[in-house]
């Protein structure tokens, strides 16, 4: 694959621009795993930026997501993808435009799994674009958080098994992703309301969503306990600790953690693990 030093440098730069939260823990991983997880994150972020785009029509989003999903289940054709997004290229961010490069960056052993997981996520995102992100029941919430975050947990578990012979509980892996997403939903509730998006099931209060987040984060804690690999534990634990602390901040009336609090939390995890 095109795993050149230049591409690696560019991939990590884009990763740092798009997610400071995950960039740091990804750097803790061994080389091959680091590249696999970075590639996976960038691929999933590429389609997430299409789903969340502020100006693209819903029909356009669905078309792009579903066609991209199909392409990911074959030998990905970068030229065909460029043609697919050509009309919208000036509206899309670099991370979406360069999806093919992120696949080139992925280690061969992990490529099939990264493509399959991203493909399934794209289908789920297209489904929720059609639903206009209107969650009505807990089952809806479980489905939405599975597609956008639980799938990440499963994919990570597959990467741990492929690259480090670590077998984990897939249901707990789903809860790991789901718990982080539930915290994001709580943190972004006002912004989502302004966009007309509804992730709280009908009749749910903030306390109900707090309980949902806490239940899944508790399972995420169990997930990490099953992993006996320092670098992977570091990777998993940083976002989880930040999620726990963010939830605590939200409960106390704060909007989010400060940058200093985040940096302190990361250092604490590094000392602890």
C-alpha positions as CSV (number, residue, x, y, z in Angstrom):
1,X,0.0,0.0,0.0
2,X,1.0,3.7,-0.3
3,X,2.3,3.8,3.2
4,X,5.0,6.4,2.5
5,X,6.4,8.7,5.1
6,X,4.8,11.6,3.3
7,X,1.4,10.1,3.4
8,X,1.8,9.1,7.0
9,X,2.8,12.6,8.0
10,X,-0.1,14.1,6.1
11,X,-2.6,11.6,7.6
12,X,-1.4,12.4,11.2
13,X,-1.6,16.1,10.5
14,X,-5.2,15.8,9.2
15,X,-6.0,13.6,12.2
16,X,-4.7,16.2,14.6
17,X,-6.8,18.9,12.9
18,X,-10.0,16.9,13.0
19,X,-9.8,15.3,16.4
20,X,-7.5,16.5,19.2
21,X,-9.3,14.0,21.6
22,X,-8.3,10.9,19.6
23,X,-5.1,12.1,18.1
24,X,-3.2,11.9,21.4
25,X,-4.3,8.3,22.4
26,X,-3.6,7.1,18.8
27,X,0.0,8.2,19.1
28,X,0.3,5.9,22.1
29,X,-0.1,2.8,19.9
30,X,2.6,0.7,18.3
31,X,3.4,1.6,14.7
32,X,1.2,-0.8,12.8
33,X,-1.8,-0.4,15.1
34,X,-1.3,3.4,15.1
35,X,-1.5,3.5,11.4
36,X,-4.5,1.1,11.3
37,X,-6.5,3.1,13.9
38,X,-5.5,6.4,12.4
39,X,-6.6,5.2,8.9
40,X,-9.9,3.9,10.4
41,X,-10.6,7.1,12.2
42,X,-9.9,9.3,9.1
43,X,-12.1,7.1,6.9
44,X,-15.0,7.3,9.4
45,X,-14.5,11.0,9.9
46,X,-14.6,11.4,6.1
47,X,-18.1,10.0,5.9
48,X,-19.1,11.7,9.1
49,X,-18.3,15.1,7.6
50,X,-20.7,14.3,4.7
51,X,-23.5,13.2,7.1
52,X,-23.1,16.4,9.3
53,X,-22.5,18.8,6.4
54,X,-24.4,22.0,7.0
55,X,-25.4,22.9,3.4
56,X,-25.6,19.7,1.4
57,X,-29.2,18.5,0.7
58,X,-30.3,15.4,2.5
59,X,-30.8,13.5,-0.8
60,X,-27.2,14.4,-1.8
61,X,-25.9,13.2,1.5
62,X,-27.7,9.9,1.2
63,X,-26.5,9.4,-2.4
64,X,-22.9,10.1,-1.5
65,X,-23.0,7.9,1.6
66,X,-24.6,4.9,-0.1
67,X,-22.4,5.1,-3.1
68,X,-19.3,5.4,-0.9
69,X,-20.5,2.4,1.1
70,X,-20.8,0.3,-2.1
71,X,-17.3,1.4,-3.2
72,X,-15.8,0.4,0.1
73,X,-17.0,-3.2,-0.4
74,X,-14.9,-3.6,-3.5
75,X,-11.4,-2.6,-4.6
76,X,-11.8,1.0,-3.8
77,X,-11.5,3.1,-7.0
78,X,-10.1,6.5,-6.1
79,X,-10.9,7.9,-9.6
80,X,-14.5,6.8,-9.3
81,X,-14.8,8.3,-5.8
82,X,-13.3,11.6,-7.1
83,X,-15.9,11.6,-9.8
84,X,-18.7,10.9,-7.3
85,X,-17.8,13.9,-5.1
86,X,-16.6,16.2,-7.9
87,X,-19.7,18.4,-8.0
88,X,-19.4,18.9,-4.2
89,X,-15.6,19.0,-3.8
90,X,-15.5,22.7,-3.1
91,X,-17.9,22.2,-0.2
92,X,-16.2,19.1,1.4
93,X,-13.3,19.2,3.8
94,X,-9.9,17.6,3.0
95,X,-10.6,14.6,5.2
96,X,-13.6,13.6,3.1
97,X,-12.0,14.4,-0.3
98,X,-8.9,12.2,0.5
99,X,-10.8,9.1,1.6
100,X,-8.8,7.0,-0.9
101,X,-5.5,8.2,0.6
102,X,-6.6,7.1,4.1
103,X,-7.2,3.6,2.7
104,X,-3.8,3.7,1.1
105,X,-2.4,4.5,4.5
106,X,-4.0,1.5,6.2
107,X,-1.8,-1.5,6.8
108,X,-2.8,-4.4,4.6
109,X,-3.7,-6.7,7.5
110,X,-6.4,-4.3,8.7
111,X,-7.7,-2.9,5.4
112,X,-10.6,-5.2,4.8
113,X,-12.0,-4.6,8.3
114,X,-11.6,-0.8,8.1
115,X,-13.4,-0.8,4.7
116,X,-16.2,-3.1,5.9
117,X,-16.8,-1.1,9.1
118,X,-16.8,2.3,7.3
119,X,-19.1,0.9,4.7
120,X,-21.6,-0.3,7.4
121,X,-21.4,3.1,9.1
122,X,-22.1,4.9,5.9
123,X,-25.3,2.9,5.4
124,X,-26.4,3.7,8.9
125,X,-25.6,7.4,8.5
126,X,-27.6,7.5,5.3
127,X,-30.5,5.9,7.1
128,X,-30.4,8.6,9.8
129,X,-30.1,11.3,7.3
130,X,-33.4,10.1,5.8
131,X,-34.9,10.1,9.3
132,X,-33.7,13.7,9.8
133,X,-32.0,12.5,13.0
134,X,-35.3,12.4,14.9
135,X,-34.8,9.8,17.7
136,X,-38.2,8.8,19.2
137,X,-37.5,5.8,21.3
138,X,-34.7,4.2,23.3
139,X,-34.4,1.6,20.5
140,X,-33.8,4.5,18.0
141,X,-31.1,5.9,20.3
142,X,-29.5,2.5,20.6
143,X,-29.5,2.1,16.8
144,X,-28.2,5.6,16.1
145,X,-25.4,5.3,18.7
146,X,-24.5,1.8,17.3
147,X,-24.0,3.1,13.8
148,X,-22.0,6.2,14.7
149,X,-20.0,4.9,17.7
150,X,-20.7,1.3,18.7
151,X,-19.4,0.2,15.3
152,X,-16.1,2.0,16.2
153,X,-15.9,-0.2,19.3
154,X,-16.4,-3.4,17.3
155,X,-13.8,-2.3,14.7
156,X,-11.3,-1.5,17.4
157,X,-11.8,-4.9,19.0
158,X,-11.2,-6.5,15.7
159,X,-8.0,-4.5,15.2
160,X,-6.8,-5.5,18.7
161,X,-7.4,-9.2,17.8
162,X,-5.7,-8.9,14.4
163,X,-2.7,-7.1,15.6
164,X,-2.2,-8.1,19.2
165,X,-4.1,-11.3,19.7
166,X,-6.4,-9.7,22.2
167,X,-10.0,-11.0,22.3
168,X,-12.6,-8.7,23.9
169,X,-16.4,-8.8,24.5
170,X,-18.1,-7.2,21.4
171,X,-21.1,-6.1,23.4
172,X,-18.9,-4.2,25.9
173,X,-17.0,-2.8,22.9
174,X,-20.3,-1.4,21.5
175,X,-21.0,0.1,24.9
176,X,-17.6,1.7,24.9
177,X,-18.4,3.6,21.7
178,X,-22.0,4.2,22.8
179,X,-21.0,5.7,26.1
180,X,-18.7,8.2,24.5
181,X,-21.4,9.2,22.0
182,X,-24.0,9.6,24.8
183,X,-21.7,12.2,26.5
184,X,-21.4,14.0,23.2
185,X,-25.1,14.1,22.8
186,X,-25.5,15.6,26.3
187,X,-22.7,18.1,25.6
188,X,-24.1,19.2,22.2
189,X,-27.8,19.2,23.2
190,X,-28.4,23.0,22.8
191,X,-26.5,23.1,19.5
192,X,-28.5,20.1,18.2
193,X,-31.8,21.7,19.2
194,X,-30.8,24.8,17.1
195,X,-30.2,22.5,14.1
196,X,-33.5,20.8,14.6
197,X,-31.9,17.5,15.5
198,X,-33.3,15.4,18.3
199,X,-31.3,12.6,19.9
200,X,-33.3,12.5,23.2
201,X,-36.1,9.9,23.0
202,X,-39.5,11.3,23.5
203,X,-40.2,12.0,27.1
204,X,-36.6,11.7,28.2
205,X,-35.0,14.3,30.5
206,X,-31.3,15.2,30.9
207,X,-31.3,12.8,33.9
208,X,-32.5,10.0,31.7
209,X,-29.7,10.6,29.2
210,X,-27.2,10.9,32.0
211,X,-28.3,7.5,33.2
212,X,-28.0,6.1,29.7
213,X,-24.4,7.5,29.4
214,X,-23.4,6.2,32.9
215,X,-24.8,2.7,32.2
216,X,-22.7,2.5,29.0
217,X,-19.6,4.0,30.4
218,X,-19.7,1.5,33.3
219,X,-19.7,-1.3,30.7
220,X,-16.9,0.5,28.9
221,X,-14.9,0.4,32.2
222,X,-15.4,-3.4,32.2
223,X,-14.3,-3.5,28.5
224,X,-10.9,-2.0,29.4
225,X,-10.4,-4.3,32.4
226,X,-10.3,-7.2,29.9
227,X,-7.4,-5.8,28.0
228,X,-3.8,-6.7,29.1
229,X,-1.8,-4.5,26.8
230,X,-0.4,-1.2,28.2
231,X,-0.5,0.8,24.9
232,X,-4.0,-0.3,24.0
233,X,-5.2,0.4,27.5
234,X,-3.7,3.9,27.3
235,X,-5.5,4.4,24.0
236,X,-8.9,3.2,25.3
237,X,-8.7,4.8,28.7
238,X,-7.9,8.4,27.7
239,X,-11.2,9.0,25.8
240,X,-13.1,7.1,28.5
241,X,-11.6,9.1,31.4
242,X,-12.3,12.3,29.5
243,X,-15.9,11.1,29.0
244,X,-16.4,10.4,32.7
245,X,-14.9,13.8,33.6
246,X,-17.0,15.6,31.0
247,X,-20.1,14.0,32.3
248,X,-19.2,15.1,35.8
249,X,-18.6,18.7,34.5
250,X,-22.0,18.7,32.7
251,X,-23.7,17.5,35.9
252,X,-22.2,20.4,37.8
253,X,-23.4,22.9,35.2
254,X,-20.3,23.4,33.1
255,X,-20.4,23.3,29.3
256,X,-17.2,21.2,29.0
257,X,-13.8,20.5,30.5
258,X,-11.1,23.2,30.1
259,X,-8.0,22.5,28.0
260,X,-5.9,22.5,31.2
261,X,-8.3,19.9,32.7
262,X,-8.0,17.7,29.6
263,X,-4.2,17.9,29.6
264,X,-4.1,17.1,33.3
265,X,-6.4,14.1,32.8
266,X,-4.3,12.7,30.0
267,X,-1.2,13.0,32.2
268,X,-3.0,11.2,35.1
269,X,-3.9,8.3,32.8
270,X,-0.4,8.0,31.6
271,X,0.9,7.8,35.2
272,X,-1.8,5.4,36.3
273,X,-1.5,2.8,33.4
